[in-house]
């Protein structure tokens, strides 16, 4: 390539004025690289350091992508579709249809590996959110859950950001009947306190109850929905065996409290325990086992630091004395999102492992991943492995398909569903 003179010349080529300017620039650069008495100062917005964008917004590519893995099993990652806009959560129906929510308030269906061109009809009106995982955290359509008697009643539940008057919002959980093409008679079954926002995963436990994990708010306030796990009957009413029923000052639907930002729920396939993924601040992401009536400590204790740098609570590091400690934690944080237990045999080297999505590592955009955690029979971590790092995508959710393979969804403007299979 032929360069112009101005592109070819070094700092000392040109006029006397440019020589002086160039010399000044070199002196300034030398001073900037010399040892100084303080670290760099970085800009803040909303009390959070403004993240660098050098790795962000990288295109996914066409794939397939092949990788060796730590357990000696090579895998292939194939793009099912990348025609989604900030997709959020995955849910497989018994007939193999894959439903995917989008933040903008759309429900999409994938059949036989093809994305249906039109959104599924019959869902609720939701606050359109775009990428919003930033301050304000309004998420549009969020998580899906099938009723335990889905084969009989065809009911699908969804959490979503519900618009109110005057641009106010809250979070609601509703359900509708799936007729094979659309949701019919979608109705709210539970509406959270006005102003409640952020990620709100939902799941049915083996007890047939609906668990709802909320984010934000005063996590220690028993009269608030924020920062709690709620336990409901399928019609939104309160089970009478909830731990705080009849206790003064407590909302009876509260099952646990002291959570920061919940992004995922999963049921352990044998114990039936409810597991929750929770974002810490700057570090301190957690996987928790949810126990009735327990307090998980936020904001009193945390294994993370505040965004400006100090520990969340100096006096309690590194213990959780008096509070439930996490089973698995990340420092630096990976911004944990959806999780699942792999129970299939297709990816045999991973059977029994926990898979957790990550949106970004160490507060750097463009560093999403899928983490695999191997635990023993006591649910104690033995080792972990990070996957899909080079794709530089925000991994929002992970699910096991009826084919025994793993599927992940990327929280991107050009959002994708990816399939993970072994290379035989």
TAHU-V988290 format. One record per pair of residues at least 6 apart in sequence whose C-alpha atoms are under 6 Angstrom apart, sorted by the first residue. I is the first residue (numbers start at 0). GAP is how many residues later the second one is. If there is no record, write none. Layout:
i=<I/I>
gap=<GAP/GAP>
//
This chain:
i=<10/11/42/42/43/47/54/55/55/63/63/64/64/65/65/66/66/67/73/73/74/74/74/75/75/76/76/77/77/78/79/79/80/80/81/81/81/83/83/84/84/84/85/85/85/85/85/85/86/86/86/86/87/87/87/88/88/88/88/89/89/90/90/91/96/96/97/97/98/98/99/99/100/100/101/102/102/102/102/102/103/103/103/103/104/104/104/104/106/106/107/107/108/109/119/120/121/121/121/125/125/125/126/126/126/127/128/128/128/131/136/137/139/139/140/141/141/142/142/142/143/143/144/144/144/145/146/153/153/154/154/155/155/156/156/157/157/158/158/159/159/160/160/161/161/161/161/162/168/169/169/169/169/170/170/170/171/171/171/172/172/172/173/173/173/174/174/175/175/175/175/176/176/188/188/189/197/198/199/199/200/200/200/201/201/202/202/203/205/208/208/209/209/209/210/210/211/211/212/212/212/213/213/213/214/214/214/214/214/215/215/215/216/216/217/218/218/218/218/219/221/222/222/222/226/226/226/227/227/227/228/228/229/229/229/230/230/231/232/237/242/243/244/254/254/255/255/255/256/257/257/257/257/258/259/260/260/261/261/262/262/262/262/263/263/263/263/263/264/264/265/265/265/266/266/273/273/274/274/274/275/275/276/276/277/277/278/278/278/280/280/281/281/281/281/282/282/282/282/283/283/283/283/283/284/284/284/285/285/285/286/286/286/287/287/294/295/295/296/300/304/304/305/331/332/332/333/333/333/334/334/334/335/335/336/336/336/337/337/337/337/338/338/338/339/339/339/340/340/341/341/341/342/342/343/345/352/352/353/353/354/354/355/355/356/356/356/356/357/357/357/357/358/358/358/359/359/360/365/366/367/367/367/367/368/368/368/369/369/370/370/371/371/372/373/373/373/373/374/374/393/393/394/394/395/395/395/396/396/397/397/398/398/399/404/405/405/406/406/407/407/408/408/409>
gap=<11/7/6/7/6/259/311/309/310/13/14/11/12/9/10/7/8/6/348/349/346/347/348/344/345/342/343/340/341/339/337/338/335/336/332/333/334/330/331/328/329/330/16/17/325/326/327/329/14/15/324/328/13/14/54/11/12/54/308/9/10/7/8/6/13/14/11/12/9/10/7/8/6/40/39/26/27/36/37/38/24/25/26/36/21/23/35/36/12/13/11/12/7/6/62/61/60/61/62/14/35/36/13/34/36/12/9/10/11/6/61/60/20/21/19/17/18/15/16/58/13/14/11/12/58/10/8/23/24/21/22/19/20/17/18/15/16/13/14/11/12/9/10/7/8/9/10/6/26/24/25/26/27/21/25/26/18/19/20/15/16/17/13/14/15/11/12/7/8/9/10/6/7/46/47/46/17/64/13/14/12/62/63/9/10/7/8/6/66/23/24/21/22/23/19/20/17/18/15/16/49/12/13/14/11/12/45/46/47/10/11/44/9/10/8/7/8/39/40/38/28/26/27/28/31/32/33/28/29/31/26/27/23/24/25/22/24/6/6/15/50/8/7/37/38/37/38/39/38/37/38/39/40/39/38/17/18/15/16/14/15/74/75/12/13/73/74/75/10/11/8/9/74/6/7/15/16/13/14/15/11/12/9/10/7/8/6/56/57/23/25/22/23/24/25/21/48/49/50/19/20/45/46/47/44/45/48/40/42/43/39/40/41/38/39/28/27/28/26/12/6/7/6/30/28/29/24/26/27/23/24/25/21/22/20/21/59/18/19/59/60/16/17/59/14/15/59/12/13/9/10/11/8/9/60/58/20/21/18/19/16/17/14/15/13/38/39/40/10/11/12/37/9/35/36/7/8/6/26/25/24/25/26/27/18/19/20/16/17/14/15/12/13/11/7/8/9/10/6/7/16/17/14/15/13/14/15/11/12/9/10/7/8/6/16/13/14/11/12/9/10/7/8/6>
//
